[in-house]
Amino acid sequence: MKKVKICGITNIEDALKVVYYGAWAVGFVFYKKSPRYVSPSRAKKVIEALPPFVTPVGVFVNQSEKAVRDICKFTNIQTLQFHGEEKAVYCKRFTGFKIIKAFRIGQVFDFEQIKKYKVDAYLFDTYQEDIQGGTGKTFNWKSLAAQKIDKPFILSGGLSAQNINEALNVVDPYAVDVSSSVEQSPGVKKPRLIREFFQAL
């Protein structure tokens, strides 16, 4: 089965539910403008409750290097997802961490720009003005399938039980990322929707 990252985790109960169904990684959003924001102290408690084979991922948007490092030290997060307009040189500073750089794809996207980033993986999400993720909307997967991507990548953006297999028929990502489609409200997951997503996979 394709690896699954569930993003926007805010509590222990939801974290253990997604792990039970088979999540490989769980994402904690440390961007205060997000409706799925979680405080470092709460995230730390959730991470301590995770089994050892599940990867906690810290999601950051245009935050200072010091803020990111402080949160990672406090929570013991080792995998970082940069979901803003972070430059390649910024990402390069975080030696010792696993780095995922997110790119938001709209009607026009220059795939050449991603080659500047010396990171461990890419994440492709849907572009929507003023929203840095969790849009619940898909982008044109064929535009991604037409590219030669030189690193493992995660497919994100509006994936659900209804469209996940259609998406995987078009592209072959290393993993998929879901958030809003398995929620009853931002930051609160719904067990039935989680189960349906994994069953569809």
N, CA and C atoms as an extended XYZ file, in Angstrom:
603
Properties=species:S:1:pos:R:3:atomname:S:1:resname:S:1:resid:I:1 pbc="F F F"
N         0.844       -1.203        0.000 N   MET     1
C         0.000        0.000        0.000 CA  MET     1
C         0.876        1.249        0.000 C   MET     1
N         0.403        2.281       -0.650 N   LYS     2
C         1.132        3.552       -0.696 CA  LYS     2
C         1.252        4.139        0.713 C   LYS     2
N         2.401        4.731        1.007 N   LYS     3
C         2.582        5.365        2.314 CA  LYS     3
C         1.635        6.560        2.445 C   LYS     3
N         1.121        6.768        3.663 N   VAL     4
C         0.151        7.840        3.906 CA  VAL     4
C         0.626        8.723        5.056 C   VAL     4
N         0.633       10.025        4.804 N   LYS     5
C         0.871       11.022        5.848 CA  LYS     5
C        -0.454       11.731        6.126 C   LYS     5
N        -0.849       11.750        7.376 N   ILE     6
C        -2.057       12.481        7.769 CA  ILE     6
C        -1.614       13.772        8.443 C   ILE     6
N        -2.032       14.887        7.894 N   CYS     7
C        -1.574       16.184        8.402 CA  CYS     7
C        -2.659       16.867        9.229 C   CYS     7
N        -2.233       17.861       10.010 N   GLY     8
C        -3.185       18.623       10.810 CA  GLY     8
C        -3.618       17.907       12.068 C   GLY     8
N        -2.737       17.076       12.641 N   ILE     9
C        -3.049       16.372       13.887 CA  ILE     9
C        -2.921       17.348       15.067 C   ILE     9
N        -3.920       17.335       15.938 N   THR    10
C        -3.919       18.269       17.071 CA  THR    10
C        -4.131       17.597       18.421 C   THR    10
N        -4.398       16.285       18.419 N   ASN    11
C        -4.665       15.614       19.698 CA  ASN    11
C        -4.255       14.143       19.634 C   ASN    11
N        -4.068       13.554       20.812 N   ILE    12
C        -3.594       12.170       20.914 CA  ILE    12
C        -4.597       11.193       20.314 C   ILE    12
N        -5.878       11.403       20.587 N   GLU    13
C        -6.912       10.471       20.111 CA  GLU    13
C        -6.869       10.329       18.588 C   GLU    13
N        -6.800       11.464       17.879 N   ASP    14
C        -6.751       11.419       16.411 CA  ASP    14
C        -5.460       10.781       15.927 C   ASP    14
N        -4.360       11.081       16.593 N   ALA    15
C        -3.070       10.523       16.189 CA  ALA    15
C        -3.089        9.001       16.266 C   ALA    15
N        -3.616        8.471       17.338 N   LEU    16
C        -3.639        7.017       17.510 CA  LEU    16
C        -4.618        6.357       16.541 C   LEU    16
N        -5.684        7.061       16.190 N   LYS    17
C        -6.633        6.521       15.212 CA  LYS    17
C        -5.989        6.385       13.835 C   LYS    17
N        -5.302        7.438       13.392 N   VAL    18
C        -4.710        7.367       12.047 CA  VAL    18
C        -3.574        6.356       12.003 C   VAL    18
N        -2.865        6.200       13.119 N   VAL    19
C        -1.811        5.190       13.189 CA  VAL    19
C        -2.427        3.792       13.125 C   VAL    19
N        -3.533        3.606       13.803 N   TYR    20
C        -4.217        2.308       13.792 CA  TYR    20
C        -4.583        1.890       12.370 C   TYR    20
N        -5.032        2.845       11.573 N   TYR    21
C        -5.437        2.513       10.203 CA  TYR    21
C        -4.256        2.398        9.245 C   TYR    21
N        -3.081        2.851        9.656 N   GLY    22
C        -1.906        2.613        8.829 CA  GLY    22
C        -1.090        3.824        8.423 C   GLY    22
N        -1.261        4.962        9.083 N   ALA    23
C        -0.476        6.153        8.719 CA  ALA    23
C         1.011        5.916        8.978 C   ALA    23
N         1.817        6.320        8.001 N   TRP    24
C         3.277        6.205        8.100 CA  TRP    24
C         3.863        7.443        8.784 C   TRP    24
N         3.186        8.589        8.620 N   ALA    25
C         3.659        9.841        9.209 CA  ALA    25
C         2.459       10.695        9.612 C   ALA    25
N         2.670       11.534       10.620 N   VAL    26
C         1.625       12.471       11.045 CA  VAL    26
C         2.218       13.873       11.073 C   VAL    26
N         1.446       14.844       10.594 N   GLY    27
C         1.935       16.211       10.472 CA  GLY    27
C         1.366       17.134       11.526 C   GLY    27
N         2.238       17.957       12.092 N   PHE    28
C         1.849       18.941       13.102 CA  PHE    28
C         2.093       20.338       12.530 C   PHE    28
N         1.052       21.128       12.427 N   VAL    29
C         1.142       22.443       11.789 CA  VAL    29
C         1.473       23.498       12.840 C   VAL    29
N         2.658       24.082       12.728 N   PHE    30
C         3.099       25.116       13.670 CA  PHE    30
C         2.965       26.521       13.081 C   PHE    30
N         2.036       26.669       12.161 N   TYR    31
C         1.760       27.953       11.509 CA  TYR    31
C         0.515       28.538       12.170 C   TYR    31
N         0.688       29.628       12.915 N   LYS    32
C        -0.386       30.123       13.779 CA  LYS    32
C        -1.625       30.596       13.028 C   LYS    32
N        -1.486       30.935       11.754 N   LYS    33
C        -2.647       31.379       10.983 CA  LYS    33
C        -3.490       30.219       10.472 C   LYS    33
N        -2.996       29.014       10.634 N   SER    34
C        -3.740       27.840       10.154 CA  SER    34
C        -4.818       27.429       11.156 C   SER    34
N        -5.998       27.014       10.673 N   PRO    35
C        -7.030       26.498       11.579 CA  PRO    35
C        -6.619       25.164       12.205 C   PRO    35
N        -5.535       24.575       11.707 N   ARG    36
C        -5.030       23.300       12.239 CA  ARG    36
C        -3.765       23.512       13.077 C   ARG    36
N        -3.532       24.729       13.483 N   TYR    37
C        -2.358       25.032       14.312 CA  TYR    37
C        -2.397       24.231       15.615 C   TYR    37
N        -1.236       23.734       15.994 N   VAL    38
C        -1.096       23.051       17.275 CA  VAL    38
C         0.097       23.654       18.003 C   VAL    38
N        -0.037       23.863       19.292 N   SER    39
C         1.062       24.438       20.061 CA  SER    39
C         2.167       23.402       20.236 C   SER    39
N         3.407       23.845       20.367 N   PRO    40
C         4.502       22.893       20.585 CA  PRO    40
C         4.291       22.013       21.814 C   PRO    40
N         3.731       22.568       22.878 N   SER    41
C         3.530       21.768       24.095 CA  SER    41
C         2.513       20.659       23.871 C   SER    41
N         1.446       20.950       23.134 N   ARG    42
C         0.455       19.914       22.839 CA  ARG    42
C         1.044       18.883       21.867 C   ARG    42
N         1.749       19.364       20.843 N   ALA    43
C         2.368       18.448       19.877 CA  ALA    43
C         3.336       17.497       20.571 C   ALA    43
N         4.098       18.008       21.527 N   LYS    44
C         5.055       17.175       22.267 CA  LYS    44
C         4.345       16.012       22.955 C   LYS    44
N         3.201       16.276       23.566 N   LYS    45
C         2.441       15.222       24.253 CA  LYS    45
C         1.941       14.169       23.267 C   LYS    45
N         1.492       14.632       22.097 N   VAL    46
C         1.010       13.688       21.079 CA  VAL    46
C         2.165       12.831       20.576 C   VAL    46
N         3.295       13.464       20.291 N   ILE    47
C         4.465       12.746       19.771 CA  ILE    47
C         4.940       11.687       20.761 C   ILE    47
N         4.901       12.007       22.044 N   GLU    48
C         5.330       11.047       23.068 CA  GLU    48
C         4.424        9.827       23.114 C   GLU    48
N         3.180        9.972       22.618 N   ALA    49
C         2.222        8.861       22.620 CA  ALA    49
C         2.305        8.010       21.353 C   ALA    49
N         3.076        8.460       20.364 N   LEU    50
C         3.168        7.723       19.098 CA  LEU    50
C         4.043        6.488       19.230 C   LEU    50
N         3.706        5.424       18.500 N   PRO    51
C         4.613        4.279       18.457 CA  PRO    51
C         5.898        4.652       17.715 C   PRO    51
N         6.970        3.897       17.925 N   PRO    52
C         8.284        4.299       17.406 CA  PRO    52
C         8.432        4.260       15.892 C   PRO    52
N         7.532        3.560       15.188 N   PHE    53
C         7.693        3.424       13.739 CA  PHE    53
C         6.936        4.494       12.958 C   PHE    53
N         6.299        5.439       13.643 N   VAL    54
C         5.552        6.509       12.971 CA  VAL    54
C         6.369        7.798       13.017 C   VAL    54
N         6.467        8.479       11.873 N   THR    55
C         7.293        9.677       11.775 CA  THR    55
C         6.481       10.939       12.049 C   THR    55
N         6.837       11.715       13.083 N   PRO    56
C         6.205       13.024       13.282 CA  PRO    56
C         6.879       14.051       12.367 C   PRO    56
N         6.068       14.864       11.701 N   VAL    57
C         6.576       15.867       10.768 CA  VAL    57
C         6.120       17.251       11.236 C   VAL    57
N         7.053       18.155       11.390 N   GLY    58
C         6.716       19.531       11.744 CA  GLY    58
C         6.497       20.350       10.487 C   GLY    58
N         5.346       20.998       10.385 N   VAL    59
C         5.006       21.801        9.209 CA  VAL    59
C         5.173       23.283        9.564 C   VAL    59
N         6.023       23.962        8.794 N   PHE    60
C         6.353       25.361        9.061 CA  PHE    60
C         6.111       26.204        7.813 C   PHE    60
N         5.699       27.446        8.036 N   VAL    61
C         5.425       28.365        6.928 CA  VAL    61
C         6.160       29.683        7.174 C   VAL    61
N         7.240       29.898        6.437 N   ASN    62
C         7.967       31.178        6.468 CA  ASN    62
C         8.354       31.598        7.888 C   ASN    62
N         8.800       30.639        8.673 N   GLN    63
C         9.175       30.953       10.049 CA  GLN    63
C        10.688       31.125       10.174 C   GLN    63
N        11.115       31.826       11.220 N   SER    64
C        12.539       32.074       11.395 CA  SER    64
C        13.259       30.766       11.710 C   SER    64
N        14.521       30.735       11.354 N   GLU    65
C        15.310       29.530       11.612 CA  GLU    65
C        15.332       29.211       13.106 C   GLU    65
N        15.456       30.230       13.924 N   LYS    66
C        15.513       30.011       15.382 CA  LYS    66
C        14.199       29.419       15.897 C   LYS    66
N        13.073       29.945       15.408 N   ALA    67
C        11.770       29.431       15.857 CA  ALA    67
C        11.614       27.962       15.501 C   ALA    67
N        12.020       27.611       14.282 N   VAL    68
C        11.922       26.216       13.844 CA  VAL    68
C        12.804       25.327       14.711 C   VAL    68
N        14.042       25.761       14.927 N   ARG    69
C        14.972       24.953       15.724 CA  ARG    69
C        14.495       24.801       17.172 C   ARG    69
N        13.952       25.860       17.733 N   ASP    70
C        13.457       25.799       19.114 CA  ASP    70
C        12.311       24.801       19.247 C   ASP    70
N        11.381       24.836       18.287 N   ILE    71
C        10.237       23.911       18.321 CA  ILE    71
C        10.713       22.468       18.151 C   ILE    71
N        11.640       22.250       17.234 N   CYS    72
C        12.138       20.894       16.989 CA  CYS    72
C        12.885       20.342       18.195 C   CYS    72
N        13.658       21.189       18.842 N   LYS    73
C        14.389       20.751       20.035 CA  LYS    73
C        13.415       20.385       21.154 C   LYS    73
N        12.378       21.178       21.315 N   PHE    74
C        11.395       20.958       22.380 CA  PHE    74
C        10.549       19.702       22.129 C   PHE    74
N        10.158       19.488       20.865 N   THR    75
C         9.253       18.377       20.534 CA  THR    75
C         9.983       17.108       20.093 C   THR    75
N        11.292       17.237       19.810 N   ASN    76
C        12.109       16.132       19.287 CA  ASN    76
C        11.681       15.716       17.879 C   ASN    76
N        11.194       16.674       17.104 N   ILE    77
C        10.864       16.408       15.701 CA  ILE    77
C        12.132       16.462       14.862 C   ILE    77
N        12.288       15.468       13.971 N   GLN    78
C        13.481       15.376       13.132 CA  GLN    78
C        13.180       15.549       11.636 C   GLN    78
N        11.900       15.571       11.276 N   THR    79
C        11.505       15.729        9.869 CA  THR    79
C        10.712       17.020        9.722 C   THR    79
N        11.166       17.893        8.838 N   LEU    80
C        10.577       19.220        8.678 CA  LEU    80
C         9.948       19.353        7.300 C   LEU    80
N         8.770       19.956        7.280 N   GLN    81
C         8.094       20.270        6.011 CA  GLN    81
C         7.961       21.783        5.921 C   GLN    81
N         8.618       22.371        4.928 N   PHE    82
C         8.542       23.811        4.727 CA  PHE    82
C         7.488       24.088        3.664 C   PHE    82
N         6.420       24.772        4.076 N   HIS    83
C         5.236       24.899        3.230 CA  HIS    83
C         4.988       26.340        2.775 C   HIS    83
N         6.002       27.180        2.904 N   GLY    84
C         5.839       28.571        2.490 CA  GLY    84
C         6.705       28.900        1.291 C   GLY    84
N         7.269       30.098        1.313 N   GLU    85
C         8.134       30.540        0.209 CA  GLU    85
C         9.604       30.436        0.590 C   GLU    85
N         9.945       29.457        1.401 N   GLU    86
C        11.327       29.292        1.854 CA  GLU    86
C        12.259       29.075        0.660 C   GLU    86
N        13.400       29.754        0.704 N   LYS    87
C        14.391       29.638       -0.366 CA  LYS    87
C        15.242       28.382       -0.168 C   LYS    87
N        15.926       27.993       -1.235 N   ALA    88
C        16.775       26.805       -1.183 CA  ALA    88
C        17.872       26.949       -0.131 C   ALA    88
N        18.438       28.155       -0.020 N   VAL    89
C        19.525       28.382        0.927 CA  VAL    89
C        19.024       28.250        2.370 C   VAL    89
N        17.790       28.634        2.612 N   TYR    90
C        17.181       28.486        3.942 CA  TYR    90
C        17.059       26.998        4.291 C   TYR    90
N        16.517       26.218        3.371 N   CYS    91
C        16.328       24.785        3.615 CA  CYS    91
C        17.657       24.083        3.868 C   CYS    91
N        18.695       24.557        3.208 N   LYS    92
C        20.017       23.926        3.286 CA  LYS    92
C        20.635       24.068        4.680 C   LYS    92
N        20.171       25.066        5.429 N   ARG    93
C        20.761       25.312        6.753 CA  ARG    93
C        20.413       24.222        7.770 C   ARG    93
N        19.365       23.478        7.505 N   PHE    94
C        18.871       22.527        8.502 CA  PHE    94
C        19.527       21.155        8.331 C   PHE    94
N        20.851       21.149        8.461 N   THR    95
C        21.582       19.888        8.383 CA  THR    95
C        21.225       19.032        9.598 C   THR    95
N        21.189       17.728        9.374 N   GLY    96
C        20.846       16.827       10.470 CA  GLY    96
C        19.366       16.505       10.545 C   GLY    96
N        18.545       17.229        9.766 N   PHE    97
C        17.108       16.977        9.697 CA  PHE    97
C        16.745       16.387        8.337 C   PHE    97
N        15.640       15.676        8.273 N   LYS    98
C        15.047       15.301        6.994 CA  LYS    98
C        14.154       16.458        6.552 C   LYS    98
N        14.314       16.907        5.312 N   ILE    99
C        13.602       18.092        4.836 CA  ILE    99
C        12.669       17.751        3.675 C   ILE    99
N        11.413       18.150        3.824 N   ILE   100
C        10.417       18.061        2.749 CA  ILE   100
C        10.086       19.498        2.342 C   ILE   100
N        10.261       19.817        1.078 N   LYS   101
C         9.878       21.162        0.609 CA  LYS   101
C         8.590       21.058       -0.186 C   LYS   101
N         7.601       21.822        0.248 N   ALA   102
C         6.298       21.820       -0.423 CA  ALA   102
C         6.256       22.885       -1.511 C   ALA   102
N         5.609       22.536       -2.605 N   PHE   103
C         5.377       23.473       -3.709 CA  PHE   103
C         3.889       23.444       -4.035 C   PHE   103
N         3.310       24.633       -4.203 N   ARG   104
C         1.877       24.728       -4.514 CA  ARG   104
C         1.713       24.939       -6.023 C   ARG   104
N         0.988       24.036       -6.638 N   ILE   105
C         0.864       24.043       -8.093 CA  ILE   105
C        -0.459       24.655       -8.522 C   ILE   105
N        -0.361       25.686       -9.343 N   GLY   106
C        -1.547       26.320       -9.912 CA  GLY   106
C        -1.647       26.019      -11.396 C   GLY   106
N        -2.326       26.888      -12.119 N   GLN   107
C        -2.476       26.681      -13.566 CA  GLN   107
C        -1.141       26.775      -14.287 C   GLN   107
N        -0.239       27.595      -13.741 N   VAL   108
C         1.109       27.724      -14.300 CA  VAL   108
C         2.099       27.449      -13.179 C   VAL   108
N         3.047       26.549      -13.436 N   PHE   109
C         4.064       26.239      -12.430 CA  PHE   109
C         5.367       25.884      -13.133 C   PHE   109
N         6.461       26.491      -12.680 N   ASP   110
C         7.780       26.243      -13.264 CA  ASP   110
C         8.484       25.136      -12.479 C   ASP   110
N         8.467       23.931      -13.026 N   PHE   111
C         9.078       22.806      -12.329 CA  PHE   111
C        10.597       22.911      -12.257 C   PHE   111
N        11.201       23.771      -13.072 N   GLU   112
C        12.655       23.927      -13.033 CA  GLU   112
C        13.124       24.455      -11.674 C   GLU   112
N        12.266       25.237      -11.011 N   GLN   113
C        12.677       25.878       -9.760 CA  GLN   113
C        12.961       24.861       -8.654 C   GLN   113
N        12.303       23.703       -8.715 N   ILE   114
C        12.464       22.753       -7.614 CA  ILE   114
C        13.870       22.152       -7.595 C   ILE   114
N        14.567       22.199       -8.737 N   LYS   115
C        15.895       21.587       -8.823 CA  LYS   115
C        16.931       22.325       -7.971 C   LYS   115
N        16.615       23.541       -7.572 N   LYS   116
C        17.530       24.326       -6.734 CA  LYS   116
C        17.569       23.797       -5.298 C   LYS   116
N        16.564       23.038       -4.929 N   TYR   117
C        16.417       22.627       -3.533 CA  TYR   117
C        17.101       21.290       -3.270 C   TYR   117
N        18.114       21.318       -2.398 N   LYS   118
C        18.825       20.090       -2.018 CA  LYS   118
C        18.158       19.535       -0.751 C   LYS   118
N        16.990       18.955       -0.950 N   VAL   119
C        16.192       18.444        0.160 CA  VAL   119
C        15.993       16.932       -0.010 C   VAL   119
N        15.332       16.312        0.966 N   ASP   120
C        15.136       14.859        0.920 CA  ASP   120
C        13.921       14.456        0.098 C   ASP   120
N        12.918       15.319        0.051 N   ALA   121
C        11.697       14.995       -0.698 CA  ALA   121
C        10.938       16.272       -1.013 C   ALA   121
N        10.084       16.184       -2.010 N   TYR   122
C         9.189       17.287       -2.357 CA  TYR   122
C         7.762       16.900       -1.937 C   TYR   122
N         6.936       17.916       -1.772 N   LEU   123
C         5.493       17.712       -1.607 CA  LEU   123
C         4.796       18.661       -2.562 C   LEU   123
N         3.860       18.134       -3.330 N   PHE   124
C         3.119       18.956       -4.287 CA  PHE   124
C         1.677       19.108       -3.820 C   PHE   124
N         1.291       20.363       -3.625 N   ASP   125
C        -0.026       20.715       -3.102 CA  ASP   125
C        -0.716       21.638       -4.104 C   ASP   125
N        -1.952       21.974       -3.826 N   THR   126
C        -2.730       22.838       -4.709 CA  THR   126
C        -2.534       24.306       -4.343 C   THR   126
N        -2.288       25.132       -5.348 N   TYR   127
C        -2.157       26.566       -5.108 CA  TYR   127
C        -3.534       27.194       -4.933 C   TYR   127
N        -3.686       27.943       -3.848 N   GLN   128
C        -4.863       28.793       -3.667 CA  GLN   128
C        -4.395       30.047       -2.953 C   GLN   128
N        -4.744       31.170       -3.508 N   GLU   129
C        -4.277       32.442       -2.965 CA  GLU   129
C        -4.668       32.596       -1.501 C   GLU   129
N        -3.691       33.008       -0.695 N   ASP   130
C        -3.874       33.297        0.729 CA  ASP   130
C        -4.093       32.068        1.603 C   ASP   130
N        -4.021       30.867        1.025 N   ILE   131
C        -4.150       29.652        1.829 CA  ILE   131
C        -2.911       28.796        1.596 C   ILE   131
N        -2.220       28.450        2.695 N   GLN   132
C        -0.934       27.762        2.563 CA  GLN   132
C        -1.046       26.242        2.659 C   GLN   132
N        -2.214       25.701        2.403 N   GLY   133
C        -2.395       24.251        2.495 CA  GLY   133
C        -3.739       23.943        3.117 C   GLY   133
N        -4.144       22.676        3.046 N   GLY   134
C        -5.437       22.295        3.608 CA  GLY   134
C        -6.604       22.893        2.849 C   GLY   134
N        -6.411       23.097        1.537 N   THR   135
C        -7.464       23.742        0.741 CA  THR   135
C        -8.607       22.788        0.418 C   THR   135
N        -8.316       21.486        0.424 N   GLY   136
C        -9.340       20.514        0.037 CA  GLY   136
C        -9.565       20.464       -1.466 C   GLY   136
N        -8.680       21.105       -2.223 N   LYS   137
C        -8.842       21.163       -3.680 CA  LYS   137
C        -7.677       20.459       -4.372 C   LYS   137
N        -7.969       19.842       -5.508 N   THR   138
C        -6.936       19.145       -6.273 CA  THR   138
C        -6.330       20.076       -7.324 C   THR   138
N        -5.185       19.666       -7.863 N   PHE   139
C        -4.614       20.353       -9.019 CA  PHE   139
C        -4.558       19.349      -10.171 C   PHE   139
N        -4.092       19.799      -11.317 N   ASN   140
C        -4.027       18.936      -12.492 CA  ASN   140
C        -2.865       17.949      -12.346 C   ASN   140
N        -3.180       16.715      -11.969 N   TRP   141
C        -2.125       15.718      -11.739 CA  TRP   141
C        -1.327       15.423      -12.998 C   TRP   141
N        -1.933       15.589      -14.157 N   LYS   142
C        -1.222       15.301      -15.407 CA  LYS   142
C        -0.028       16.233      -15.597 C   LYS   142
N        -0.124       17.449      -15.071 N   SER   143
C         0.994       18.383      -15.182 CA  SER   143
C         2.196       17.862      -14.402 C   SER   143
N         1.942       17.152      -13.321 N   LEU   144
C         3.010       16.558      -12.519 CA  LEU   144
C         3.530       15.278      -13.179 C   LEU   144
N         2.604       14.483      -13.710 N   ALA   145
C         2.989       13.213      -14.347 CA  ALA   145
C         3.896       13.435      -15.556 C   ALA   145
N         3.802       14.602      -16.173 N   ALA   146
C         4.597       14.894      -17.370 CA  ALA   146
C         6.052       15.248      -17.038 C   ALA   146
N         6.360       15.389      -15.736 N   GLN   147
C         7.699       15.815      -15.328 CA  GLN   147
C         8.559       14.635      -14.884 C   GLN   147
N         9.872       14.817      -15.018 N   LYS   148
C        10.812       13.865      -14.430 CA  LYS   148
C        11.242       14.429      -13.084 C   LYS   148
N        10.716       13.860      -12.027 N   ILE   149
C        11.016       14.342      -10.682 CA  ILE   149
C        12.185       13.538      -10.134 C   ILE   149
N        13.242       14.237       -9.717 N   ASP   150
C        14.490       13.547       -9.355 CA  ASP   150
C        14.582       13.126       -7.892 C   ASP   150
N        13.507       13.322       -7.131 N   LYS   151
C        13.506       12.935       -5.719 CA  LYS   151
C        12.169       12.292       -5.368 C   LYS   151
N        12.110       11.555       -4.258 N   PRO   152
C        10.806       11.059       -3.804 CA  PRO   152
C         9.868       12.245       -3.577 C   PRO   152
N         8.604       12.065       -3.901 N   PHE   153
C         7.667       13.168       -3.654 CA  PHE   153
C         6.359       12.662       -3.052 C   PHE   153
N         5.715       13.584       -2.357 N   ILE   154
C         4.435       13.317       -1.693 CA  ILE   154
C         3.358       14.073       -2.453 C   ILE   154
N         2.286       13.392       -2.776 N   LEU   155
C         1.155       14.029       -3.461 CA  LEU   155
C         0.150       14.490       -2.429 C   LEU   155
N        -0.266       15.749       -2.536 N   SER   156
C        -1.204       16.339       -1.595 CA  SER   156
C        -2.226       17.164       -2.367 C   SER   156
N        -3.193       17.705       -1.655 N   GLY   157
C        -4.160       18.605       -2.280 CA  GLY   157
C        -5.478       17.937       -2.633 C   GLY   157
N        -6.424       17.957       -1.706 N   GLY   158
C        -7.781       17.501       -2.007 CA  GLY   158
C        -7.941       16.013       -2.216 C   GLY   158
N        -6.994       15.217       -1.770 N   LEU   159
C        -7.121       13.767       -1.934 CA  LEU   159
C        -8.161       13.215       -0.962 C   LEU   159
N        -8.947       12.257       -1.438 N   SER   160
C       -10.023       11.681       -0.623 CA  SER   160
C       -10.241       10.230       -1.029 C   SER   160
N       -11.116        9.554       -0.309 N   ALA   161
C       -11.468        8.171       -0.656 CA  ALA   161
C       -12.050        8.106       -2.063 C   ALA   161
N       -12.701        9.180       -2.493 N   GLN   162
C       -13.381        9.196       -3.789 CA  GLN   162
C       -12.422        9.357       -4.970 C   GLN   162
N       -11.271        9.998       -4.748 N   ASN   163
C       -10.393       10.271       -5.900 CA  ASN   163
C        -8.978        9.717       -5.779 C   ASN   163
N        -8.637        9.054       -4.676 N   ILE   164
C        -7.255        8.647       -4.468 CA  ILE   164
C        -6.777        7.669       -5.541 C   ILE   164
N        -7.618        6.733       -5.931 N   ASN   165
C        -7.168        5.761       -6.936 CA  ASN   165
C        -7.056        6.385       -8.325 C   ASN   165
N        -7.920        7.331       -8.620 N   GLU   166
C        -7.800        8.080       -9.881 CA  GLU   166
C        -6.466        8.823       -9.909 C   GLU   166
N        -6.113        9.451       -8.775 N   ALA   167
C        -4.847       10.185       -8.691 CA  ALA   167
C        -3.660        9.257       -8.902 C   ALA   167
N        -3.703        8.083       -8.274 N   LEU   168
C        -2.573        7.157       -8.359 CA  LEU   168
C        -2.479        6.477       -9.718 C   LEU   168
N        -3.535        6.546      -10.492 N   ASN   169
C        -3.466        6.066      -11.874 CA  ASN   169
C        -2.739        7.053      -12.777 C   ASN   169
N        -2.664        8.302      -12.314 N   VAL   170
C        -2.019        9.359      -13.108 CA  VAL   170
C        -0.561        9.554      -12.686 C   VAL   170
N        -0.329        9.572      -11.379 N   VAL   171
C         1.026        9.796      -10.860 CA  VAL   171
C         1.401        8.678       -9.891 C   VAL   171
N         2.704        8.526       -9.662 N   ASP   172
C         3.192        7.474       -8.776 CA  ASP   172
C         4.084        8.086       -7.696 C   ASP   172
N         3.480        8.707       -6.681 N   PRO   173
C         4.261        9.348       -5.634 CA  PRO   173
C         4.846        8.335       -4.651 C   PRO   173
N         5.813        8.781       -3.892 N   TYR   174
C         6.360        7.960       -2.812 CA  TYR   174
C         5.315        7.783       -1.714 C   TYR   174
N         4.552        8.867       -1.474 N   ALA   175
C         3.523        8.855       -0.426 CA  ALA   175
C         2.422        9.844       -0.791 C   ALA   175
N         1.316        9.745       -0.085 N   VAL   176
C         0.220       10.703       -0.256 CA  VAL   176
C        -0.051       11.380        1.083 C   VAL   176
N        -0.594       12.579        1.013 N   ASP   177
C        -0.836       13.396        2.207 CA  ASP   177
C        -2.298       13.837        2.211 C   ASP   177
N        -2.981       13.604        3.319 N   VAL   178
C        -4.375       14.039        3.425 CA  VAL   178
C        -4.600       14.778        4.737 C   VAL   178
N        -5.576       15.660        4.720 N   SER   179
C        -5.908       16.410        5.927 CA  SER   179
C        -7.408       16.705        5.971 C   SER   179
N        -7.845       17.680        5.164 N   SER   180
C        -9.230       18.149        5.268 CA  SER   180
C       -10.264       17.085        4.904 C   SER   180
N        -9.916       16.156        4.005 N   SER   181
C       -10.914       15.173        3.562 CA  SER   181
C       -11.218       14.116        4.619 C   SER   181
N       -10.425       14.057        5.694 N   VAL   182
C       -10.704       13.088        6.760 CA  VAL   182
C       -11.056       13.799        8.071 C   VAL   182
N       -11.582       15.018        7.939 N   GLU   183
C       -11.932       15.819        9.114 CA  GLU   183
C       -13.436       16.025        9.240 C   GLU   183
N       -13.870       16.198       10.490 N   GLN   184
C       -15.236       16.677       10.720 CA  GLN   184
C       -15.230       18.192       10.908 C   GLN   184
N       -14.063       18.724       11.319 N   SER   185
C       -13.823       20.171       11.380 CA  SER   185
C       -12.309       20.347       11.383 C   SER   185
N       -11.801       21.549       11.038 N   PRO   186
C       -10.350       21.719       10.946 CA  PRO   186
C        -9.618       21.287       12.221 C   PRO   186
N        -8.713       20.330       12.067 N   GLY   187
C        -7.936       19.857       13.198 CA  GLY   187
C        -8.585       18.736       13.989 C   GLY   187
N        -9.801       18.341       13.611 N   VAL   188
C       -10.491       17.236       14.296 CA  VAL   188
C       -10.835       16.170       13.261 C   VAL   188
N       -10.218       15.003       13.379 N   LYS   189
C       -10.413       13.949       12.389 CA  LYS   189
C       -11.677       13.142       12.674 C   LYS   189
N       -12.204       12.516       11.625 N   LYS   190
C       -13.417       11.704       11.746 CA  LYS   190
C       -13.063       10.248       11.423 C   LYS   190
N       -13.217        9.333       12.368 N   PRO   191
C       -12.788        7.948       12.174 CA  PRO   191
C       -13.351        7.299       10.909 C   PRO   191
N       -14.610        7.527       10.610 N   ARG   192
C       -15.218        6.900        9.432 CA  ARG   192
C       -14.514        7.340        8.158 C   ARG   192
N       -14.181        8.621        8.062 N   LEU   193
C       -13.520        9.140        6.861 CA  LEU   193
C       -12.081        8.631        6.754 C   LEU   193
N       -11.422        8.485        7.893 N   ILE   194
C       -10.072        7.912        7.893 CA  ILE   194
C       -10.124        6.473        7.385 C   ILE   194
N       -11.049        5.714        7.941 N   ARG   195
C       -11.177        4.310        7.547 CA  ARG   195
C       -11.508        4.176        6.060 C   ARG   195
N       -12.412        5.011        5.578 N   GLU   196
C       -12.795        4.939        4.165 CA  GLU   196
C       -11.623        5.269        3.246 C   GLU   196
N       -10.778        6.206        3.675 N   PHE   197
C        -9.624        6.560        2.849 CA  PHE   197
C        -8.667        5.371        2.726 C   PHE   197
N        -8.352        4.749        3.857 N   PHE   198
C        -7.426        3.613        3.823 CA  PHE   198
C        -8.046        2.421        3.099 C   PHE   198
N        -9.322        2.225        3.246 N   GLN   199
C        -9.991        1.145        2.516 CA  GLN   199
C        -9.927        1.379        1.011 C   GLN   199
N       -10.086        2.629        0.606 N   ALA   200
C       -10.020        2.958       -0.827 CA  ALA   200
C        -8.627        2.666       -1.377 C   ALA   200
N        -7.596        2.964       -0.583 N   LEU   201
C        -6.229        2.670       -1.008 CA  LEU   201
C        -6.011        1.176       -1.171 C   LEU   201
